[in-house]
């Protein structure tokens, strides 16, 4: 199967290389807007931690009194054109996409706009919200048409070297040399690997850098568990739980829950950005009732969709619980903060 993918990998690599040359040579122009733009992106598909990183950047700027806005592609959303995310929208998590809806829910006062054209999204955001001082662009590292003032790339420390092969052979959207476009690299989930493994990852990545770039080292921790509807905090200490997720790296979620002291009895791992069909959820409920498991733990991203499903609403014997994660830094947090501070 891998051998059959080699021609596709070469074709994909050729297309990416030609596109990047056009931007590098200035034959295709980047388009800026009237305020600084921060891009938070990644090199590999799915699950690196770019959205929690973007949330950290939003909160840091808000704490400084900076008016911020967010633009997102709205992946898997069903909207047309460019739209602002409205939390009152019926089935909004499906309509706009789970990640932008989660961001808007986390920061109700921050305008979040979705659109495949990030330039148009940024322009409309500023047109309708002239007070905005900084725009954060979610998953925009490859969206080079939008000029940015700070390019942050988030890398997953748990990803093996082979995954940096280009799609569809591996998981990389671009060659590792593309990291040289970044201003700052964040190696995330370092708490889920050993120190020798971390040193190996850093040495491997630095081989592809043509200049000195700052590395920030971060990880996840679970702050609390909350009932999915009421928001009431739930104590799951030493409990046996079932996990349900539709994220890019479900193994990282499972390992994090285990490290927090919970016993994972089973993990129902769906594809990233899953819409969670009612039949699948009914099967999960049946499994929990048969095995006498009382708690299902989900991610914040998945919760915005699961709250809309009737099976979850009707669940009585089984409680659906959201694990709230936060980003912490083992090294270099001050570097990230200084870069953000320099924008205003």
TORLUMLUM-859304 format. One record per residue (C-alpha): x, y, z; residue in one letter; chain; residue number from 1. Coordinates in steps of 0.05 Angstrom, whole numbers, always signed. Each point is the difference from the previous one (the first is absolute). Layout:
N
{site {X,Y,Z},A,A,NUM};
...
This chain:
344
{site {+0,+0,+0},X,A,1};
{site {+56,+48,+19},X,A,2};
{site {+37,-14,-66},X,A,3};
{site {-63,+15,-39},X,A,4};
{site {-3,+68,+34},X,A,5};
{site {+70,+22,-21},X,A,6};
{site {-22,+29,-67},X,A,7};
{site {-55,+40,+35},X,A,8};
{site {+51,+24,+52},X,A,9};
{site {+46,+25,-56},X,A,10};
{site {-57,+34,-36},X,A,11};
{site {-24,+33,+64},X,A,12};
{site {+71,+22,+16},X,A,13};
{site {+9,+30,-70},X,A,14};
{site {-64,+41,+6},X,A,15};
{site {+19,+25,+70},X,A,16};
{site {+70,+19,-23},X,A,17};
{site {-24,+38,-62},X,A,18};
{site {-51,+38,+42},X,A,19};
{site {+52,+19,+52},X,A,20};
{site {+49,+23,-53},X,A,21};
{site {-52,+48,-28},X,A,22};
{site {-8,+31,+69},X,A,23};
{site {+74,-1,+17},X,A,24};
{site {+18,+36,-65},X,A,25};
{site {-56,+50,+8},X,A,26};
{site {-36,-22,-63},X,A,27};
{site {-62,-10,+42},X,A,28};
{site {-10,+57,+49},X,A,29};
{site {-20,-7,+73},X,A,30};
{site {-57,+46,+21},X,A,31};
{site {+4,+36,+66},X,A,32};
{site {-54,+34,+41},X,A,33};
{site {+3,+63,+43},X,A,34};
{site {+17,-36,+65},X,A,35};
{site {+53,-52,+20},X,A,36};
{site {-17,-72,-16},X,A,37};
{site {+24,-61,+40},X,A,38};
{site {-3,-67,-36},X,A,39};
{site {-4,-62,+44},X,A,40};
{site {+9,-62,-43},X,A,41};
{site {+33,-67,-7},X,A,42};
{site {+39,-43,-48},X,A,43};
{site {-36,-66,+8},X,A,44};
{site {-74,-13,-5},X,A,45};
{site {-41,-6,+64},X,A,46};
{site {+11,+3,+74},X,A,47};
{site {+63,+41,+12},X,A,48};
{site {-32,+48,+49},X,A,49};
{site {-6,+62,-43},X,A,50};
{site {-70,+18,+25},X,A,51};
{site {+20,-1,+75},X,A,52};
{site {+61,+41,-20},X,A,53};
{site {-44,+50,-35},X,A,54};
{site {-45,+3,+62},X,A,55};
{site {+62,+16,+42},X,A,56};
{site {+19,+56,-48},X,A,57};
{site {-70,+29,+1},X,A,58};
{site {-2,-1,+76},X,A,59};
{site {+70,+30,+7},X,A,60};
{site {-18,+58,-46},X,A,61};
{site {-67,+11,+35},X,A,62};
{site {+37,+3,+66},X,A,63};
{site {+42,+57,-29},X,A,64};
{site {-63,+38,-19},X,A,65};
{site {+8,-14,-74},X,A,66};
{site {-63,-7,-43},X,A,67};
{site {+8,-64,-40},X,A,68};
{site {-39,-37,-54},X,A,69};
{site {+7,-69,-30},X,A,70};
{site {-5,-27,-71},X,A,71};
{site {-7,-74,-14},X,A,72};
{site {-12,-43,-61},X,A,73};
{site {-60,-31,+33},X,A,74};
{site {+20,-70,-21},X,A,75};
{site {-59,-48,-10},X,A,76};
{site {-49,+58,+10},X,A,77};
{site {-62,+7,-45},X,A,78};
{site {+0,+76,-7},X,A,79};
{site {+11,+40,-64},X,A,80};
{site {+49,+57,-12},X,A,81};
{site {+25,+38,+61},X,A,82};
{site {-41,+2,+64},X,A,83};
{site {+6,+20,+72},X,A,84};
{site {-11,-57,+50},X,A,85};
{site {-64,+12,+39},X,A,86};
{site {-9,-43,+62},X,A,87};
{site {-76,+5,-7},X,A,88};
{site {+1,-34,-68},X,A,89};
{site {-40,-65,-1},X,A,90};
{site {+50,-59,-6},X,A,91};
{site {+55,+52,-2},X,A,92};
{site {+56,-50,+13},X,A,93};
{site {-19,-38,-64},X,A,94};
{site {-14,+63,-40},X,A,95};
{site {+64,+39,+15},X,A,96};
{site {+46,-59,+18},X,A,97};
{site {+17,-27,+69},X,A,98};
{site {+66,+38,+12},X,A,99};
{site {-25,+71,-17},X,A,100};
{site {-64,-12,+40},X,A,101};
{site {+41,-24,+59},X,A,102};
{site {+44,+62,-5},X,A,103};
{site {-60,+46,-2},X,A,104};
{site {-30,-37,+60},X,A,105};
{site {+65,+8,+39},X,A,106};
{site {+5,+75,-15},X,A,107};
{site {-71,+27,-9},X,A,108};
{site {+25,+71,-8},X,A,109};
{site {+51,-16,-55},X,A,110};
{site {-26,+2,-72},X,A,111};
{site {+15,-66,-36},X,A,112};
{site {-9,-2,-75},X,A,113};
{site {+1,-61,-46},X,A,114};
{site {+17,-4,-73},X,A,115};
{site {+45,-40,-46},X,A,116};
{site {+31,+66,-24},X,A,117};
{site {+35,+25,+63},X,A,118};
{site {+14,+68,-34},X,A,119};
{site {-73,+13,-12},X,A,120};
{site {-17,-25,+70},X,A,121};
{site {+51,+48,+31},X,A,122};
{site {-25,+58,-42},X,A,123};
{site {-72,-12,+19},X,A,124};
{site {+18,-8,+74},X,A,125};
{site {+34,+68,+0},X,A,126};
{site {-55,+33,-40},X,A,127};
{site {-52,-22,+50},X,A,128};
{site {+45,+7,+62},X,A,129};
{site {+45,+60,-11},X,A,130};
{site {+23,-1,+73},X,A,131};
{site {+41,-65,-11},X,A,132};
{site {+75,+10,+10},X,A,133};
{site {+27,-70,-15},X,A,134};
{site {-28,-58,-42},X,A,135};
{site {+17,-73,+15},X,A,136};
{site {-4,-47,-59},X,A,137};
{site {-15,-72,+19},X,A,138};
{site {+34,-54,-42},X,A,139};
{site {+29,+51,-49},X,A,140};
{site {+73,-22,-9},X,A,141};
{site {-15,-27,-70},X,A,142};
{site {-49,+57,-16},X,A,143};
{site {+56,+45,-24},X,A,144};
{site {-43,+52,-35},X,A,145};
{site {-16,+32,+67},X,A,146};
{site {+62,+40,+21},X,A,147};
{site {+18,-12,+72},X,A,148};
{site {+44,+36,+50},X,A,149};
{site {+12,-60,+44},X,A,150};
{site {+3,-72,-26},X,A,151};
{site {-8,-52,+55},X,A,152};
{site {+6,-74,-17},X,A,153};
{site {-23,-53,+50},X,A,154};
{site {+34,-68,-4},X,A,155};
{site {-23,-64,+35},X,A,156};
{site {+56,-30,+41},X,A,157};
{site {-34,-69,-3},X,A,158};
{site {+2,-3,-76},X,A,159};
{site {+53,-49,-26},X,A,160};
{site {+49,+22,-54},X,A,161};
{site {-34,-41,-54},X,A,162};
{site {-63,+42,+7},X,A,163};
{site {+38,+60,-27},X,A,164};
{site {-2,-33,-69},X,A,165};
{site {-45,+38,-48},X,A,166};
{site {-73,-18,-8},X,A,167};
{site {-28,-51,-15},X,A,168};
{site {+62,-41,+17},X,A,169};
{site {+7,+34,+67},X,A,170};
{site {-37,+56,+36},X,A,171};
{site {+39,+62,-22},X,A,172};
{site {-33,+56,-39},X,A,173};
{site {+69,+28,-20},X,A,174};
{site {+73,-22,+4},X,A,175};
{site {+35,+13,+66},X,A,176};
{site {+41,+55,-33},X,A,177};
{site {-64,+42,+0},X,A,178};
{site {+12,+11,+75},X,A,179};
{site {+50,+54,-21},X,A,180};
{site {-60,+45,-16},X,A,181};
{site {-19,-1,+74},X,A,182};
{site {+19,+51,+53},X,A,183};
{site {-12,-46,+58},X,A,184};
{site {-6,-75,+9},X,A,185};
{site {-40,-33,+56},X,A,186};
{site {+16,-72,+16},X,A,187};
{site {-64,-23,+33},X,A,188};
{site {-18,-61,+43},X,A,189};
{site {+71,-6,+28},X,A,190};
{site {-31,-27,+64},X,A,191};
{site {-23,-62,-39},X,A,192};
{site {+70,-22,-20},X,A,193};
{site {+65,-14,+36},X,A,194};
{site {+57,+50,+5},X,A,195};
{site {+45,-40,-47},X,A,196};
{site {-57,-3,-51},X,A,197};
{site {-9,+76,+6},X,A,198};
{site {+74,+11,-13},X,A,199};
{site {-5,-45,-60},X,A,200};
{site {-60,+38,-28},X,A,201};
{site {+35,+67,+8},X,A,202};
{site {+64,-24,-34},X,A,203};
{site {-40,-30,-57},X,A,204};
{site {-39,+64,-12},X,A,205};
{site {+60,+46,+5},X,A,206};
{site {+34,-38,-56},X,A,207};
{site {-49,+33,-49},X,A,208};
{site {+9,+72,+26},X,A,209};
{site {+43,+47,-39},X,A,210};
{site {+0,+52,+56},X,A,211};
{site {-6,+2,+75},X,A,212};
{site {-73,-2,+20},X,A,213};
{site {-27,+3,+71},X,A,214};
{site {-33,-64,+26},X,A,215};
{site {-54,+3,+53},X,A,216};
{site {-15,-65,+37},X,A,217};
{site {-70,-12,+23},X,A,218};
{site {-49,-53,+22},X,A,219};
{site {-72,-13,+21},X,A,220};
{site {-30,-9,+68},X,A,221};
{site {-72,-14,+20},X,A,222};
{site {-27,+57,+42},X,A,223};
{site {-68,-29,+17},X,A,224};
{site {-57,-44,-23},X,A,225};
{site {-69,+29,-9},X,A,226};
{site {-69,-28,-15},X,A,227};
{site {-13,+14,-73},X,A,228};
{site {-64,+40,+9},X,A,229};
{site {-1,+29,+70},X,A,230};
{site {+74,+16,+5},X,A,231};
{site {+0,-30,+70},X,A,232};
{site {+70,-24,+19},X,A,233};
{site {+6,-76,+5},X,A,234};
{site {+51,-38,+43},X,A,235};
{site {+25,-59,-41},X,A,236};
{site {+59,-19,+45},X,A,237};
{site {+18,-73,-10},X,A,238};
{site {-64,-11,-40},X,A,239};
{site {-6,-49,-59},X,A,240};
{site {-23,+41,-60},X,A,241};
{site {-16,-8,-74},X,A,242};
{site {+31,+51,-48},X,A,243};
{site {-34,+26,-63},X,A,244};
{site {+39,+45,-47},X,A,245};
{site {+2,+25,-72},X,A,246};
{site {+68,+33,+0},X,A,247};
{site {+65,-4,-40},X,A,248};
{site {+41,-37,+53},X,A,249};
{site {-47,-41,+44},X,A,250};
{site {+59,-38,+31},X,A,251};
{site {+25,+65,+32},X,A,252};
{site {-68,+12,+32},X,A,253};
{site {-2,-71,+28},X,A,254};
{site {+71,+7,+28},X,A,255};
{site {-16,+67,+32},X,A,256};
{site {-62,-28,+34},X,A,257};
{site {+40,-59,+26},X,A,258};
{site {+54,+46,+26},X,A,259};
{site {-54,+38,+38},X,A,260};
{site {-15,-63,+40},X,A,261};
{site {-61,-26,-36},X,A,262};
{site {-8,-72,-24},X,A,263};
{site {-20,-2,-74},X,A,264};
{site {-44,-61,-9},X,A,265};
{site {-12,+13,-75},X,A,266};
{site {+12,+55,-51},X,A,267};
{site {-48,+12,-58},X,A,268};
{site {+45,+38,-48},X,A,269};
{site {-36,+32,-59},X,A,270};
{site {+33,+37,-58},X,A,271};
{site {+21,+72,+11},X,A,272};
{site {-59,+49,-2},X,A,273};
{site {-50,-57,+4},X,A,274};
{site {-74,+20,+1},X,A,275};
{site {-18,-59,+46},X,A,276};
{site {-61,-33,-30},X,A,277};
{site {-57,-17,+48},X,A,278};
{site {+7,-75,-14},X,A,279};
{site {+73,+0,+21},X,A,280};
{site {-16,+38,+63},X,A,281};
{site {-57,-49,+17},X,A,282};
{site {+49,-58,-8},X,A,283};
{site {+49,+35,+48},X,A,284};
{site {-55,+10,+52},X,A,285};
{site {-20,-73,-7},X,A,286};
{site {+72,-21,+10},X,A,287};
{site {+6,+42,+63},X,A,288};
{site {-65,-26,+29},X,A,289};
{site {+20,-73,-14},X,A,290};
{site {+69,+9,+31},X,A,291};
{site {-27,+44,+57},X,A,292};
{site {+42,+60,-17},X,A,293};
{site {-30,+65,+25},X,A,294};
{site {+45,+52,-32},X,A,295};
{site {+18,+18,-71},X,A,296};
{site {+56,+51,-7},X,A,297};
{site {+6,+44,-62},X,A,298};
{site {+43,+58,-24},X,A,299};
{site {-24,+73,-2},X,A,300};
{site {+2,-1,-76},X,A,301};
{site {-45,-61,-4},X,A,302};
{site {-47,+26,+55},X,A,303};
{site {-25,+58,-43},X,A,304};
{site {-30,-51,-49},X,A,305};
{site {-20,-54,+51},X,A,306};
{site {-43,+51,+38},X,A,307};
{site {-44,+4,-62},X,A,308};
{site {-12,-75,-5},X,A,309};
{site {-66,-27,+28},X,A,310};
{site {+32,-64,+24},X,A,311};
{site {+46,+40,+45},X,A,312};
{site {-57,+44,+24},X,A,313};
{site {-42,-61,+18},X,A,314};
{site {+56,-36,+36},X,A,315};
{site {-20,-14,+73},X,A,316};
{site {+40,-58,+26},X,A,317};
{site {+65,+22,-33},X,A,318};
{site {+30,+68,+12},X,A,319};
{site {+36,+37,-56},X,A,320};
{site {+59,+39,+28},X,A,321};
{site {+46,+51,-34},X,A,322};
{site {+74,+0,+15},X,A,323};
{site {+25,+72,+0},X,A,324};
{site {+72,+3,-22},X,A,325};
{site {+49,+57,+8},X,A,326};
{site {+68,+13,-30},X,A,327};
{site {+61,+6,+45},X,A,328};
{site {+72,+15,-18},X,A,329};
{site {+63,-36,+23},X,A,330};
{site {+45,+49,-37},X,A,331};
{site {-4,+65,-39},X,A,332};
{site {-67,+28,+20},X,A,333};
{site {+32,+68,+8},X,A,334};
{site {+23,-3,-73},X,A,335};
{site {-71,-11,-24},X,A,336};
{site {-27,+55,+45},X,A,337};
{site {+54,+49,-24},X,A,338};
{site {-17,-14,-73},X,A,339};
{site {-74,+13,+14},X,A,340};
{site {+16,+63,+40},X,A,341};
{site {+42,+27,-58},X,A,342};
{site {-62,+3,-45},X,A,343};
{site {-32,+58,+38},X,A,344};
